[in-house]
Amino acid sequence: MAHTPTYPPVMTTAQSDVSEAAARIVTPALVESLTSGVVGGGRTACHCPFTGERLAELPEATPDEVADAFRRARAAQPAWAGRPVRERARVALRFHDLLLRRQSEVLDLVQLETGKSRLSAHEEVQAVAMAARHYGRTAPGRLGERRHLGAIPLLTQVREVRHPHGVVGHISPWNYPLELSAGDVLPALLAGNAVVMKPDTETALTALWARRLMREAGLPEDVWTVVLGEGPVVGPAVVEHADYVTFTGSTRTGREVAQRAAARLIGASLELGGKNALLVLRDADLDRAAEGAVRAAFSSSGQLCVSVERLLVDASVADDFLARFVARVEAMRLGPALDYGTDMGSLCSAAQLAAVTTHVEDAVARGAKVLAGGRHRPDLGPYFYEPTVLEGVTPAMRVCAEETFGPVVSVQRFTDEEQAVAIANDTPFGLNASVWSRDSRRAGRLAHRLRTGTVNINEGYAAAYGSVAAPMGGMRDSGLGRRHGADGLLKYTEPQTVARQRLLPLAPSHGLDDRRYAALISRSLRALKSLGVR
């Protein structure tokens, strides 16, 4: 069993500085501004992981109030959808500029609500800005009417029209509160939908800040509304009223969302858990691989869906790689600070600390060796845990198969690529993978054999995730659907085919009987194939 975390009797100087900064940043006036228009007669609160202190009191919605939020969004949606796509796209591009200009505001909020380092928080700004730029530039072309070849060329004219679903229900988690709220909402809005979003209460201020910034960029009132409350209460109400659902979170909850959506015959896009592997081949640049593995495993304190939790290293270079990797892990700078300069921040909550502690203690009790870390650090803050490297992990250990979602990585050695692929694929998850090699062709061939939605070569996760023109998502228990790319926009639409028949019907006419009509059509089909018509 996990030990009960202990807490420092008094705040450290760094914690005290964060506490004072939080009071200056999260003022009653800011909270009132951010929660304007948020329905909810109840009260809930969010807290700061760096100190454990309350940040703000927030409105909490009942299922009936969620229904009211959907009514408001549904009333606002037709006028928004009626605007030209280019006009909607300009809102996203203005949001892009505002976000970069005022990023310090949201970086403070992300850090205060998640406990992550400043650089990890900036990853969210990068991701959202790229999504805003990408969809702001590409949505007009992708959502416009498209012509297709008809059943009978020249006689049949076909157009494909894209319609918004209506009101999208979006349920976002706590670990990336800017990217997984605004980053996913942007394409839904550009497709002409309204959105009712339920962010995690503990990181709601960041999501509310993004909504306010979108309004400043020109988004009409009620096109993006927010509801807050306990997941088991508010989440089902969101799915009950939505025309389409997006969810990022655990596989267990994702299955429940999918079942509820299926019962209503509405679509759903789900990014769920992962047990992601990083493979170090024998010809890898070991220094680059060690640096990349630190980023891949410990960014955002490992609380990242595409974060690496398994290091698979060729046995012939394992000792050399681990010497480099462990030295870098032990040199990482931890601490609470609303500024750049720390390498890793805090876990987000007591629940995450308990989960990480349980996995590490279970592994050690069953024979795993701690190469680095393995300790709770209450001297830094209530939920800090050292970046941890384990070796000798076996299938009997919980850390082997379950998603830890914290700063813990397990090392396994392999003797050939066949074994490496088998180990990497030996999981019900399939979200992300990483391959390190000097031979790009070799790495590419191996990447094609990995059953994951994204594979990064000589990078941990950022290359694939940051390539917003390409789809990103999971296979198997890691989810359904994709964000980014054309898929990330078109999933928020219903395609409609409008076909116009000219001159002749698709039926016997002009004196042809059934037999001669069938023969004519058969000859026509052969001719179309011969001509290469698609």
C-alpha positions as CSV (number, residue, x, y, z in Angstrom):
1,M,0.0,0.0,0.0
2,A,1.1,3.6,-0.6
3,H,2.3,5.5,2.4
4,T,0.3,8.5,3.5
5,P,2.1,11.6,2.1
6,T,3.6,13.9,4.7
7,Y,3.5,17.7,4.4
8,P,6.0,20.3,5.5
9,P,4.9,22.1,8.7
10,V,5.4,25.5,7.2
11,M,5.6,26.9,3.6
12,T,9.0,27.2,2.1
13,T,10.1,30.6,0.8
14,A,9.4,29.5,-2.8
15,Q,6.0,28.3,-1.8
16,S,5.3,31.6,0.0
17,D,6.3,33.5,-3.1
18,V,3.9,31.5,-5.2
19,S,1.2,32.0,-2.6
20,E,1.7,35.8,-2.7
21,A,1.8,35.8,-6.5
22,A,-1.4,33.8,-6.7
23,A,-3.2,36.4,-4.5
24,R,-2.0,39.1,-6.8
25,I,-3.0,37.3,-10.0
26,V,-6.2,35.5,-9.1
27,T,-8.2,38.4,-7.8
28,P,-11.9,38.5,-7.1
29,A,-12.2,40.9,-10.1
30,L,-10.5,38.4,-12.4
31,V,-12.7,35.5,-11.2
32,E,-15.8,37.6,-11.7
33,S,-14.7,38.5,-15.2
34,L,-13.8,34.9,-16.2
35,T,-17.0,33.4,-14.8
36,S,-19.3,35.9,-16.4
37,G,-22.1,34.0,-18.1
38,V,-21.2,30.6,-16.4
39,V,-24.4,29.0,-15.2
40,G,-24.4,27.4,-11.8
41,G,-26.1,28.1,-8.5
42,G,-23.8,25.9,-6.5
43,R,-20.3,26.6,-5.4
44,T,-17.0,24.7,-6.0
45,A,-13.4,25.6,-6.0
46,C,-10.0,25.2,-7.6
47,H,-6.6,24.9,-5.8
48,C,-2.9,25.5,-6.4
49,P,-0.8,22.3,-6.4
50,F,2.3,24.3,-5.5
51,T,0.9,25.1,-2.1
52,G,-2.4,23.2,-1.7
53,E,-4.2,26.5,-1.1
54,R,-7.6,27.5,-2.6
55,L,-7.3,29.7,-5.7
56,A,-10.8,30.6,-6.4
57,E,-14.5,29.8,-5.7
58,L,-16.5,29.0,-8.9
59,P,-20.1,28.3,-10.0
60,E,-21.2,24.7,-9.9
61,A,-24.0,23.5,-12.2
62,T,-26.7,21.0,-11.8
63,P,-27.9,18.8,-14.7
64,D,-30.9,21.2,-15.2
65,E,-28.4,24.1,-15.4
66,V,-26.4,22.1,-18.0
67,A,-29.6,21.8,-20.0
68,D,-30.0,25.5,-19.8
69,A,-26.5,26.1,-21.1
70,F,-27.3,23.9,-24.1
71,R,-30.5,25.9,-24.8
72,R,-28.5,29.1,-24.8
73,A,-25.8,27.6,-27.1
74,R,-28.4,26.1,-29.4
75,A,-30.1,29.5,-29.8
76,A,-26.8,31.2,-30.6
77,Q,-25.5,28.6,-33.0
78,P,-27.5,29.2,-36.2
79,A,-26.3,32.9,-36.5
80,W,-22.7,31.8,-36.0
81,A,-23.0,29.0,-38.5
82,G,-24.6,31.5,-40.9
83,R,-21.5,33.6,-41.0
84,P,-19.0,33.0,-43.9
85,V,-16.3,30.5,-43.0
86,R,-13.6,33.2,-43.7
87,E,-15.2,35.4,-41.1
88,R,-15.2,32.7,-38.5
89,A,-11.6,32.0,-39.4
90,R,-10.6,35.6,-38.8
91,V,-11.8,35.2,-35.2
92,A,-9.3,32.3,-34.8
93,L,-6.5,34.3,-36.3
94,R,-7.2,37.3,-34.0
95,F,-7.2,34.9,-31.1
96,H,-3.8,33.6,-32.2
97,D,-2.4,37.1,-32.0
98,L,-4.0,37.9,-28.7
99,L,-2.8,34.7,-27.2
100,L,0.9,35.3,-28.1
101,R,0.7,38.9,-27.0
102,R,-0.8,38.1,-23.6
103,Q,0.7,34.7,-23.0
104,S,2.2,35.7,-19.6
105,E,-1.4,35.9,-18.2
106,V,-2.3,32.4,-19.2
107,L,1.1,31.0,-18.3
108,D,0.6,32.1,-14.8
109,L,-2.8,30.5,-14.6
110,V,-1.6,27.2,-16.1
111,Q,1.2,27.0,-13.6
112,L,-1.0,28.0,-10.7
113,E,-3.6,25.4,-11.6
114,T,-1.5,22.5,-12.7
115,G,1.8,23.0,-10.9
116,K,3.8,22.4,-14.0
117,S,7.0,24.2,-15.0
118,R,6.9,27.4,-17.0
119,L,8.4,25.8,-20.1
120,S,5.9,22.9,-19.9
121,A,3.1,25.5,-19.6
122,H,4.5,27.2,-22.7
123,E,4.0,24.0,-24.7
124,E,0.3,24.7,-24.3
125,V,0.6,28.2,-25.7
126,Q,2.6,26.8,-28.7
127,A,0.1,24.1,-29.4
128,V,-3.0,26.4,-29.3
129,A,-1.3,29.1,-31.4
130,M,-0.4,26.5,-34.0
131,A,-4.0,25.1,-34.0
132,A,-5.5,28.6,-34.3
133,R,-3.2,29.5,-37.2
134,H,-3.7,26.1,-39.0
135,Y,-7.4,26.1,-38.8
136,G,-7.7,29.8,-39.4
137,R,-5.8,29.3,-42.7
138,T,-7.3,26.0,-43.8
139,A,-10.9,25.9,-42.6
140,P,-12.3,28.0,-45.5
141,G,-10.9,25.6,-48.1
142,R,-11.8,22.4,-46.3
143,L,-15.3,23.5,-45.4
144,G,-16.2,24.9,-48.8
145,E,-18.5,23.0,-51.3
146,R,-16.6,20.4,-53.2
147,R,-17.5,19.0,-56.6
148,H,-17.3,15.3,-57.3
149,L,-17.6,13.2,-60.4
150,G,-21.2,12.1,-60.8
151,A,-22.7,8.7,-61.6
152,I,-22.8,9.6,-65.3
153,P,-20.1,12.2,-66.3
154,L,-21.6,15.4,-67.6
155,L,-25.2,14.2,-66.9
156,T,-24.8,14.0,-63.1
157,Q,-23.5,16.9,-61.2
158,V,-22.5,16.3,-57.5
159,R,-21.6,18.7,-54.7
160,E,-20.5,17.8,-51.2
161,V,-21.7,20.2,-48.5
162,R,-20.5,20.3,-44.9
163,H,-22.9,21.1,-42.1
164,P,-22.0,21.7,-38.5
165,H,-23.4,19.1,-36.0
166,G,-25.0,21.9,-33.9
167,V,-23.8,22.0,-30.3
168,V,-20.7,20.1,-29.5
169,G,-20.3,18.8,-25.9
170,H,-16.6,19.0,-24.9
171,I,-15.2,17.4,-21.8
172,S,-11.6,18.3,-21.1
173,P,-9.1,17.2,-18.4
174,W,-6.9,18.9,-15.9
175,N,-3.4,18.1,-17.2
176,Y,-3.3,20.4,-20.3
177,P,-6.1,23.0,-19.5
178,L,-5.3,25.4,-22.3
179,E,-4.5,23.0,-25.1
180,L,-7.2,20.5,-24.4
181,S,-9.8,23.2,-24.0
182,A,-9.1,25.9,-26.6
183,G,-7.1,23.6,-28.9
184,D,-10.0,21.3,-29.4
185,V,-12.7,23.9,-29.3
186,L,-11.2,26.0,-32.1
187,P,-12.0,23.6,-35.0
188,A,-15.4,22.9,-33.6
189,L,-16.2,26.6,-33.6
190,L,-14.8,27.2,-37.1
191,A,-16.9,24.4,-38.4
192,G,-19.9,26.4,-37.4
193,N,-20.8,24.7,-34.1
194,A,-21.5,26.1,-30.7
195,V,-19.7,24.4,-27.8
196,V,-20.7,23.6,-24.3
197,M,-17.5,22.7,-22.4
198,K,-17.0,21.0,-19.1
199,P,-13.4,21.5,-18.1
200,D,-12.0,20.0,-14.9
201,T,-12.9,22.2,-12.0
202,E,-9.3,22.3,-10.7
203,T,-8.1,23.9,-14.0
204,A,-11.2,25.8,-15.0
205,L,-9.6,29.3,-14.7
206,T,-7.3,28.6,-17.7
207,A,-10.2,27.4,-19.9
208,L,-12.3,30.3,-18.9
209,W,-9.5,32.7,-19.7
210,A,-9.3,31.2,-23.2
211,R,-13.0,31.6,-23.7
212,R,-12.8,35.2,-22.6
213,L,-10.0,35.8,-25.1
214,M,-12.0,34.2,-27.9
215,R,-14.8,36.7,-27.1
216,E,-12.3,39.5,-27.3
217,A,-11.3,38.1,-30.7
218,G,-14.9,38.4,-31.9
219,L,-16.7,35.2,-30.8
220,P,-20.4,35.9,-30.0
221,E,-21.9,35.4,-26.6
222,D,-23.1,31.9,-25.8
223,V,-21.4,30.3,-28.8
224,W,-18.9,28.9,-26.3
225,T,-20.4,28.3,-22.9
226,V,-18.9,26.6,-19.9
227,V,-20.4,24.4,-17.1
228,L,-18.5,23.3,-14.0
229,G,-19.1,20.5,-11.5
230,E,-18.3,16.9,-10.6
231,G,-17.6,14.7,-13.5
232,P,-20.1,12.0,-12.7
233,V,-22.8,14.6,-12.3
234,V,-22.1,17.2,-15.1
235,G,-20.4,14.9,-17.6
236,P,-23.4,12.7,-18.4
237,A,-25.6,15.7,-18.7
238,V,-23.3,17.2,-21.3
239,V,-23.4,13.9,-23.3
240,E,-27.2,13.8,-22.9
241,H,-27.7,17.1,-24.7
242,A,-24.9,17.3,-27.2
243,D,-25.0,16.7,-30.9
244,Y,-21.4,15.4,-30.9
245,V,-19.0,14.7,-28.0
246,T,-15.3,15.1,-27.6
247,F,-13.5,13.7,-24.5
248,T,-9.9,13.5,-23.3
249,G,-9.3,11.4,-20.2
250,S,-9.0,7.9,-18.9
251,T,-10.0,4.8,-20.9
252,R,-12.5,3.8,-18.3
253,T,-14.4,7.0,-18.4
254,G,-14.0,7.2,-22.2
255,R,-15.8,3.9,-22.5
256,E,-18.7,5.3,-20.5
257,V,-18.8,8.4,-22.7
258,A,-18.8,6.2,-25.8
259,Q,-21.6,4.1,-24.5
260,R,-23.8,7.1,-23.7
261,A,-23.1,8.7,-27.1
262,A,-23.8,5.4,-28.9
263,A,-27.1,5.1,-27.2
264,R,-28.1,8.5,-28.6
265,L,-26.6,7.7,-32.1
266,I,-24.3,10.7,-31.9
267,G,-20.6,10.8,-32.8
268,A,-17.7,10.9,-30.4
269,S,-14.0,11.6,-30.5
270,L,-12.0,10.2,-27.6
271,E,-8.3,10.5,-26.7
272,L,-7.7,8.1,-23.8
273,G,-4.8,6.5,-21.9
274,G,-1.4,5.4,-23.0
275,K,1.6,3.3,-22.0
276,N,4.0,4.9,-24.4
277,A,7.4,3.4,-25.3
278,L,10.6,5.0,-26.4
279,L,13.0,2.7,-28.3
280,V,16.7,3.3,-28.3
281,L,18.4,1.3,-31.1
282,R,22.0,0.3,-31.0
283,D,23.0,3.0,-33.5
284,A,21.3,5.9,-31.7
285,D,23.1,9.0,-30.7
286,L,23.1,8.2,-27.0
287,D,23.5,11.8,-25.8
288,R,20.6,13.1,-27.9
289,A,18.5,10.0,-27.0
290,A,19.1,10.6,-23.3
291,E,18.2,14.3,-23.5
292,G,15.1,13.5,-25.5
293,A,14.1,10.7,-23.1
294,V,14.2,13.2,-20.2
295,R,11.8,15.5,-22.0
296,A,9.6,12.7,-23.2
297,A,9.2,11.2,-19.7
298,F,9.2,14.2,-17.4
299,S,7.6,17.2,-19.2
300,S,4.6,18.3,-17.2
301,S,5.8,15.9,-14.5
302,G,4.9,13.0,-16.7
303,Q,1.2,14.0,-16.6
304,L,0.9,14.0,-20.4
305,C,-1.1,11.5,-22.5
306,V,1.7,11.1,-25.0
307,S,4.4,11.0,-22.3
308,V,6.9,8.1,-22.3
309,E,6.5,5.6,-19.5
310,R,8.6,2.7,-20.9
311,L,12.2,2.9,-22.1
312,L,13.2,0.0,-24.4
313,V,17.0,0.0,-24.9
314,D,19.2,-2.3,-27.0
315,A,21.2,-4.4,-24.6
316,S,24.4,-3.6,-26.4
317,V,24.2,0.1,-25.5
318,A,22.0,0.0,-22.4
319,D,24.7,0.6,-19.8
320,D,26.1,3.6,-21.8
321,F,22.7,5.0,-22.4
322,L,21.5,4.7,-18.8
323,A,24.7,6.3,-17.5
324,R,23.8,9.4,-19.6
325,F,20.1,9.3,-18.9
326,V,20.3,8.8,-15.1
327,A,22.9,11.6,-14.8
328,R,20.5,14.0,-16.6
329,V,17.6,12.9,-14.5
330,E,19.5,13.5,-11.2
331,A,20.5,16.9,-12.4
332,M,16.9,18.1,-13.0
333,R,15.9,21.2,-11.2
334,L,12.6,20.9,-9.3
335,G,10.5,23.5,-7.5
336,P,7.6,25.9,-7.5
337,A,8.3,29.0,-9.4
338,L,6.2,31.2,-11.7
339,D,9.1,31.7,-14.1
340,Y,11.4,29.8,-16.4
341,G,14.4,28.0,-14.9
342,T,12.9,24.8,-13.3
343,D,12.9,21.6,-15.2
344,M,9.9,20.0,-13.5
345,G,7.1,21.1,-11.3
346,S,4.6,19.4,-9.1
347,L,2.0,16.7,-9.6
348,C,-1.5,18.1,-9.8
349,S,-3.2,16.6,-6.8
350,A,-3.1,14.3,-3.8
351,A,-4.7,11.6,-6.0
352,Q,-1.9,11.8,-8.5
353,L,0.7,11.6,-5.8
354,A,-1.0,8.6,-4.3
355,A,-1.1,6.8,-7.7
356,V,2.6,7.5,-8.4
357,T,3.6,6.4,-5.0
358,T,1.6,3.2,-5.2
359,H,3.2,2.2,-8.5
360,V,6.7,2.9,-7.3
361,E,6.3,1.2,-3.9
362,D,4.6,-1.9,-5.5
363,A,7.4,-2.2,-8.1
364,V,10.2,-1.9,-5.4
365,A,8.4,-4.4,-3.2
366,R,8.3,-6.9,-6.1
367,G,12.0,-6.5,-6.9
368,A,12.4,-3.5,-9.2
369,K,15.5,-1.3,-8.7
370,V,15.3,2.5,-8.4
371,L,18.0,4.0,-10.6
372,A,17.0,7.6,-9.8
373,G,14.4,9.4,-7.8
374,G,11.6,7.4,-6.1
375,R,10.8,9.9,-3.3
376,H,8.0,12.3,-2.4
377,R,9.4,15.8,-1.8
378,P,7.2,17.6,0.7
379,D,10.0,20.1,1.3
380,L,9.2,21.5,-2.2
381,G,5.4,21.4,-2.0
382,P,2.6,19.0,-1.0
383,Y,2.6,17.0,-4.3
384,F,6.1,17.1,-5.6
385,Y,7.7,13.7,-6.5
386,E,11.2,13.2,-7.9
387,P,11.6,12.1,-11.5
388,T,12.0,8.3,-11.1
389,V,13.8,5.6,-13.2
390,L,13.0,2.0,-12.5
391,E,14.8,-1.1,-13.9
392,G,13.9,-4.8,-13.5
393,V,10.1,-4.2,-13.9
394,T,8.2,-7.4,-14.5
395,P,4.6,-8.1,-15.7
396,A,3.5,-8.8,-12.1
397,M,4.1,-5.1,-11.2
398,R,1.3,-2.6,-11.6
399,V,3.7,-0.1,-13.2
400,C,4.3,-2.5,-16.0
401,A,0.9,-2.4,-17.6
402,E,-1.1,0.4,-15.9
403,E,-0.8,4.0,-16.9
404,T,1.1,5.8,-14.1
405,F,0.6,9.4,-15.4
406,G,3.4,10.7,-13.4
407,P,7.2,11.2,-13.5
408,V,8.1,7.5,-13.5
409,V,9.7,5.6,-16.4
410,S,10.6,1.9,-16.5
411,V,13.7,0.5,-18.4
412,Q,13.6,-2.7,-20.3
413,R,16.5,-4.2,-22.4
414,F,16.0,-5.9,-25.7
415,T,18.4,-8.0,-27.9
416,D,16.9,-7.4,-31.4
417,E,14.3,-5.4,-33.2
418,E,11.8,-8.2,-33.3
419,Q,11.8,-8.3,-29.5
420,A,11.7,-4.5,-29.2
421,V,8.6,-4.4,-31.4
422,A,6.9,-7.2,-29.5
423,I,7.5,-5.5,-26.2
424,A,6.4,-2.1,-27.4
425,N,3.2,-3.5,-28.8
426,D,2.5,-5.7,-25.7
427,T,-0.1,-3.3,-24.3
428,P,-3.8,-2.7,-24.8
429,F,-2.9,1.0,-25.5
430,G,-1.7,2.5,-28.7
431,L,-1.2,6.3,-28.4
432,N,2.4,7.3,-29.0
433,A,5.8,5.9,-29.5
434,S,9.4,7.1,-30.0
435,V,12.3,5.6,-32.0
436,W,15.9,6.8,-31.8
437,S,18.4,5.8,-34.5
438,R,20.9,7.5,-36.7
439,D,19.5,5.5,-39.6
440,S,16.2,7.2,-40.6
441,R,15.1,4.5,-43.0
442,R,15.7,1.8,-40.4
443,A,13.8,3.8,-37.8
444,G,11.0,4.5,-40.3
445,R,10.6,0.8,-41.1
446,L,10.4,0.0,-37.4
447,A,7.9,2.8,-36.8
448,H,5.5,1.3,-39.3
449,R,5.3,-1.8,-37.2
450,L,4.3,0.0,-34.0
451,R,0.6,0.0,-33.2
452,T,0.3,3.6,-32.1
453,G,-1.5,6.6,-33.5
454,T,1.7,8.6,-33.6
455,V,5.4,7.7,-33.8
456,N,8.2,10.2,-33.4
457,I,11.7,9.5,-34.7
458,N,14.5,11.1,-32.7
459,E,12.0,13.0,-30.7
460,G,9.7,12.0,-27.8
461,Y,6.3,13.4,-28.6
462,A,6.5,17.0,-29.7
463,A,7.3,16.4,-33.4
464,A,4.1,14.5,-34.1
465,Y,1.9,16.4,-31.8
466,G,3.1,19.8,-33.0
467,S,2.6,18.9,-36.6
468,V,-1.0,20.2,-36.6
469,A,-1.5,19.5,-40.3
470,A,-1.3,15.7,-39.6
471,P,-3.9,13.7,-37.6
472,M,-3.1,12.8,-34.0
473,G,-4.9,10.2,-31.8
474,G,-4.9,6.7,-30.5
475,M,-5.4,3.1,-31.5
476,R,-7.0,0.3,-29.5
477,D,-7.7,1.4,-25.8
478,S,-6.2,4.8,-26.5
479,G,-9.3,6.1,-28.2
480,L,-11.3,6.8,-31.3
481,G,-11.1,9.7,-33.8
482,R,-8.3,12.2,-34.3
483,R,-7.5,15.8,-33.5
484,H,-5.4,18.0,-35.9
485,G,-5.3,17.9,-39.6
486,A,-8.4,17.6,-41.8
487,D,-9.8,14.9,-39.6
488,G,-9.7,17.3,-36.6
489,L,-11.9,19.8,-38.4
490,L,-14.2,17.6,-40.5
491,K,-15.2,15.4,-37.6
492,Y,-17.2,18.4,-36.4
493,T,-19.3,18.4,-39.5
494,E,-22.0,16.2,-41.2
495,P,-21.3,15.7,-44.9
496,Q,-24.2,16.1,-47.3
497,T,-24.3,15.0,-50.9
498,V,-26.4,17.1,-53.3
499,A,-26.7,15.5,-56.8
500,R,-28.4,17.0,-59.8
501,Q,-29.3,14.8,-62.8
502,R,-29.4,16.6,-66.2
503,L,-31.0,15.7,-69.6
504,L,-31.5,12.0,-69.1
505,P,-32.7,10.0,-66.1
506,L,-30.9,7.1,-64.6
507,A,-33.6,4.8,-65.9
508,P,-34.8,3.5,-69.3
509,S,-35.9,6.4,-71.5
510,H,-36.3,7.5,-75.1
511,G,-37.7,4.2,-76.2
512,L,-35.1,1.9,-74.5
513,D,-36.6,-1.2,-72.8
514,D,-35.1,-2.6,-69.7
515,R,-32.8,-5.1,-71.6
516,R,-31.4,-2.5,-73.9
517,Y,-31.0,0.1,-71.1
518,A,-29.0,-2.5,-69.0
519,A,-26.8,-3.3,-72.0
520,L,-26.1,0.4,-72.6
521,I,-25.2,1.0,-68.9
522,S,-22.9,-2.1,-69.0
523,R,-21.0,-0.8,-72.1
524,S,-20.8,2.6,-70.5
525,L,-19.2,1.2,-67.3
526,R,-16.6,-0.7,-69.3
527,A,-15.8,2.4,-71.3
528,L,-15.4,4.5,-68.1
529,K,-12.9,2.0,-66.7
530,S,-11.0,1.9,-69.9
531,L,-10.7,5.7,-69.9
532,G,-9.4,5.6,-66.4
533,V,-12.3,7.4,-64.9
534,R,-12.4,7.2,-61.1
